[in-house]
Amino acid sequence: MRYHLLGLVLLAGTAGIAAAQTQPVIQPEIQRAEIPRSMAGVPATMAVADVSARLDALERQIARLTGENEEASHRIRQLEKQLEQARADAADRLGRLEAAAAPSTPALAKVEEQPQAEEKAPARTAAATAKAPSTGDAGEDLYLTGFRQWEAKQFGEAQKSLETMAKKYPKHPRASYALNLAGRAYLDEGKPASAAKVLLSNYQVNPKGDRAADSLYFLGQALMQLKKPVEACKVYDELAEVYPDMRDWLKQRLPQARAEAKCKG
């Protein structure tokens, strides 16, 4: 308003000078506009205070969300530790059961001592499996290498070692063990289709092998992961029919497996 009035005054003054050269000077009656006291000097603090309050609230919300996120991360880490411990406990129980169900043949039972004992230990790192076993039996050494890789959750390496062992020493007593464990390694890695192929081959090629019955059981497990319960039931039926004297480790698990597949009979 003040800049506007000043402009009018300047314009009027210029016009007055020009008019004075031709005619008597006429003084314009211009009154200065008064600025309302209520508007003069009012600071713009209300908007700033509102923005500041909003920022404070946003900072508090971010701090709260950050705290909740940290707490959730801590809970997840705790759950992961519990899951790892549960897996280690399961491996320990599996080792004890398989050790108890080992064949009575003295020579073969002696060969199985080392792998079964090592199933009790938690998963090892790559460094822990770097030293190759040396039993004087090349086939046995290769099987033990694959077993330790599987135990250390090095599933890709275990598959190669175990399948190589079975291919290189097909008549070895451990060949049946090797292919069965290779199939389990594929299952553990989340590759049920590859697992099914290896497990079925182990059963078909060597039906009298020490782990042929186990391969049928795990074949059923692979088929369940592939969402094929009907086919899994057929496999479980064949397992019960072909191997009525299967080892106790399988007898204890077969009823539950059939229930999960909703098998009849």
C-alpha positions as CSV (number, residue, x, y, z in Angstrom):
1,M,0.0,0.0,0.0
2,R,2.8,2.4,0.9
3,Y,4.7,1.7,-2.3
4,H,1.5,2.2,-4.3
5,L,0.7,5.6,-2.7
6,L,4.3,6.7,-3.2
7,G,4.0,6.0,-6.9
8,L,0.9,8.1,-7.1
9,V,2.6,11.0,-5.3
10,L,5.6,10.8,-7.8
11,L,3.3,10.7,-10.7
12,A,1.3,13.6,-9.4
13,G,4.4,15.6,-8.7
14,T,5.7,15.1,-12.2
15,A,2.3,16.1,-13.6
16,G,2.3,19.2,-11.4
17,I,5.7,20.3,-12.7
18,A,4.6,19.9,-16.3
19,A,1.4,21.8,-15.6
20,A,3.2,24.7,-13.8
21,Q,4.9,25.6,-17.1
22,T,1.6,26.3,-18.7
23,Q,-0.8,27.1,-15.9
24,P,-1.0,28.0,-12.2
25,V,0.0,25.2,-9.9
26,I,-2.9,23.3,-8.3
27,Q,-1.9,21.3,-5.2
28,P,-3.7,17.9,-5.1
29,E,-5.4,17.0,-1.9
30,I,-3.9,13.6,-1.2
31,Q,-4.3,12.2,2.2
32,R,-1.8,9.5,3.5
33,A,-3.5,6.2,4.1
34,E,-3.3,5.1,7.7
35,I,-2.0,1.5,8.3
36,P,-4.3,-0.2,10.9
37,R,-2.5,-0.7,14.1
38,S,-3.7,-4.2,14.2
39,M,-1.8,-5.1,11.0
40,A,1.5,-3.2,11.7
41,G,4.4,-5.3,12.8
42,V,2.6,-8.6,13.2
43,P,5.2,-11.4,13.0
44,A,4.6,-14.4,10.8
45,T,5.2,-16.8,13.7
46,M,2.0,-18.8,13.6
47,A,2.8,-20.7,10.3
48,V,6.4,-21.3,11.4
49,A,5.3,-22.6,14.7
50,D,2.8,-25.0,13.0
51,V,5.6,-26.3,10.7
52,S,8.0,-26.7,13.6
53,A,5.4,-28.7,15.5
54,R,4.7,-30.9,12.5
55,L,8.5,-31.6,12.2
56,D,8.8,-32.4,15.8
57,A,5.9,-34.9,15.6
58,L,7.5,-36.4,12.5
59,E,10.8,-36.9,14.2
60,R,9.1,-38.5,17.2
61,Q,7.3,-40.9,14.8
62,I,10.5,-41.8,13.0
63,A,12.3,-42.4,16.3
64,R,9.4,-44.7,17.4
65,L,9.4,-46.6,14.1
66,T,13.2,-47.0,14.3
67,G,13.0,-48.4,17.8
68,E,10.2,-50.9,16.7
69,N,12.3,-52.0,13.7
70,E,15.4,-52.6,15.9
71,E,13.3,-54.6,18.3
72,A,11.8,-56.7,15.5
73,S,15.3,-57.3,14.1
74,H,16.4,-58.5,17.5
75,R,13.5,-60.9,17.7
76,I,14.2,-62.3,14.3
77,R,17.8,-62.9,15.2
78,Q,16.7,-64.8,18.3
79,L,14.3,-66.9,16.3
80,E,17.0,-67.8,13.8
81,K,19.3,-68.9,16.7
82,Q,16.4,-71.1,18.1
83,L,15.8,-72.6,14.7
84,E,19.5,-73.4,14.2
85,Q,19.6,-75.1,17.6
86,A,16.4,-77.1,16.8
87,R,18.1,-78.3,13.6
88,A,21.2,-79.3,15.5
89,D,19.1,-81.2,18.0
90,A,17.2,-83.0,15.2
91,A,20.5,-84.0,13.6
92,D,21.7,-85.3,17.0
93,R,18.5,-87.4,17.4
94,L,18.8,-88.7,13.8
95,G,22.4,-89.7,14.4
96,R,21.5,-91.6,17.6
97,L,18.6,-93.4,15.8
98,E,20.7,-94.4,12.8
99,A,23.5,-95.6,15.1
100,A,21.1,-97.8,17.0
101,A,19.7,-99.2,13.8
102,A,23.1,-99.9,12.1
103,P,23.5,-103.4,10.5
104,S,24.9,-106.1,12.7
105,T,27.7,-107.1,10.3
106,P,30.8,-106.1,12.3
107,A,32.8,-104.8,9.3
108,L,30.0,-102.6,8.0
109,A,29.0,-101.4,11.4
110,K,32.6,-100.3,12.0
111,V,32.6,-98.4,8.8
112,E,29.5,-96.5,9.8
113,E,30.8,-95.4,13.2
114,Q,32.5,-92.3,12.1
115,P,29.7,-90.7,10.0
116,Q,27.0,-91.5,12.6
117,A,29.1,-90.0,15.4
118,E,29.7,-86.8,13.3
119,E,26.0,-86.3,12.8
120,K,25.8,-85.2,16.4
121,A,28.0,-82.1,15.8
122,P,26.5,-78.8,14.5
123,A,27.1,-77.7,10.9
124,R,30.8,-77.1,10.2
125,T,32.4,-74.5,8.0
126,A,34.3,-75.2,4.8
127,A,37.6,-75.1,6.7
128,A,36.4,-77.9,9.0
129,T,35.9,-80.2,6.0
130,A,39.0,-79.3,4.0
131,K,41.0,-82.2,5.3
132,A,40.1,-85.3,3.2
133,P,39.5,-88.6,5.1
134,S,42.0,-91.4,4.6
135,T,40.8,-94.9,5.5
136,G,42.8,-96.7,2.8
137,D,39.5,-97.3,0.8
138,A,39.1,-94.7,-2.0
139,G,35.4,-95.3,-2.3
140,E,34.9,-95.0,1.4
141,D,37.0,-91.8,1.5
142,L,34.9,-90.2,-1.2
143,Y,31.7,-91.1,0.5
144,L,33.0,-89.7,3.8
145,T,34.0,-86.5,2.1
146,G,30.4,-86.1,0.7
147,F,28.9,-87.0,4.0
148,R,30.9,-84.3,5.8
149,Q,30.1,-81.8,3.1
150,W,26.4,-82.6,3.5
151,E,26.7,-82.3,7.3
152,A,28.4,-78.9,6.9
153,K,25.4,-77.9,4.6
154,Q,27.6,-77.6,1.6
155,F,24.9,-79.3,-0.4
156,G,26.3,-78.6,-3.9
157,E,29.7,-80.0,-3.1
158,A,28.1,-83.0,-1.3
159,Q,26.0,-83.8,-4.4
160,K,29.1,-83.9,-6.6
161,S,31.2,-86.0,-4.2
162,L,28.4,-88.5,-3.6
163,E,27.3,-88.9,-7.2
164,T,30.9,-89.2,-8.3
165,M,31.5,-91.9,-5.7
166,A,28.4,-94.0,-6.8
167,K,29.4,-93.6,-10.5
168,K,33.0,-94.5,-9.9
169,Y,32.5,-97.4,-7.4
170,P,29.0,-98.8,-8.3
171,K,29.7,-102.1,-6.6
172,H,31.0,-100.5,-3.4
173,P,28.9,-101.2,-0.2
174,R,28.7,-97.4,0.2
175,A,27.3,-96.8,-3.3
176,S,23.7,-97.1,-2.1
177,Y,24.4,-94.8,0.8
178,A,26.0,-92.3,-1.5
179,L,23.1,-91.9,-3.9
180,N,20.6,-91.9,-1.1
181,L,22.5,-89.1,0.7
182,A,22.9,-87.2,-2.6
183,G,19.1,-87.3,-3.0
184,R,18.7,-85.9,0.5
185,A,21.2,-83.2,-0.3
186,Y,19.1,-82.1,-3.2
187,L,16.0,-82.1,-0.9
188,D,17.8,-80.0,1.7
189,E,18.8,-77.5,-1.0
190,G,15.2,-77.2,-2.1
191,K,15.5,-79.1,-5.3
192,P,12.8,-81.9,-5.0
193,A,12.7,-82.7,-8.7
194,S,16.5,-83.4,-8.8
195,A,16.2,-85.3,-5.6
196,A,13.4,-87.5,-6.9
197,K,15.5,-88.4,-10.0
198,V,18.5,-89.5,-7.9
199,L,16.4,-91.4,-5.3
200,L,14.4,-93.3,-7.9
201,S,17.6,-94.2,-9.7
202,N,19.1,-95.6,-6.5
203,Y,16.1,-97.8,-5.9
204,Q,15.8,-99.1,-9.4
205,V,19.5,-99.7,-10.1
206,N,20.3,-101.3,-6.7
207,P,17.1,-102.4,-5.0
208,K,19.0,-104.6,-2.6
209,G,21.3,-101.8,-1.6
210,D,21.4,-100.9,2.1
211,R,19.7,-97.6,1.5
212,A,17.3,-98.6,-1.3
213,A,14.4,-98.6,1.1
214,D,15.4,-95.2,2.5
215,S,15.5,-93.8,-1.1
216,L,11.9,-94.8,-1.5
217,Y,10.9,-93.0,1.7
218,F,12.7,-89.8,0.6
219,L,11.3,-90.2,-2.9
220,G,7.9,-89.9,-1.3
221,Q,9.0,-86.8,0.6
222,A,10.3,-85.3,-2.7
223,L,6.9,-86.0,-4.4
224,M,5.1,-84.3,-1.5
225,Q,7.2,-81.2,-2.0
226,L,6.3,-81.3,-5.7
227,K,2.6,-81.3,-4.6
228,K,2.0,-84.9,-5.8
229,P,0.5,-86.7,-2.8
230,V,-1.1,-89.5,-5.0
231,E,2.2,-90.5,-6.4
232,A,3.8,-90.2,-2.9
233,C,1.2,-92.7,-1.6
234,K,2.1,-95.2,-4.4
235,V,5.8,-94.9,-3.4
236,Y,4.9,-95.5,0.3
237,D,2.8,-98.5,-0.6
238,E,5.7,-100.0,-2.6
239,L,8.1,-99.3,0.3
240,A,5.9,-101.3,2.7
241,E,5.3,-104.1,0.2
242,V,8.9,-104.5,-1.0
243,Y,10.6,-103.9,2.3
244,P,8.4,-105.3,5.1
245,D,11.5,-105.8,7.2
246,M,12.7,-102.2,6.7
247,R,14.8,-100.8,9.5
248,D,13.1,-99.2,12.5
249,W,14.1,-95.7,11.5
250,L,11.8,-96.0,8.5
251,K,9.0,-97.9,10.3
252,Q,8.7,-95.1,12.8
253,R,8.4,-92.4,10.1
254,L,6.3,-94.1,7.5
255,P,2.9,-93.8,9.3
256,Q,3.3,-90.1,9.7
257,A,4.4,-89.7,6.1
258,R,1.3,-91.6,4.9
259,A,-0.9,-89.5,7.0
260,E,0.5,-86.3,5.6
261,A,-0.1,-87.6,2.1
262,K,-3.6,-88.7,3.1
263,C,-3.0,-92.2,1.8
264,K,-5.8,-94.8,2.1
265,G,-5.4,-98.0,4.1
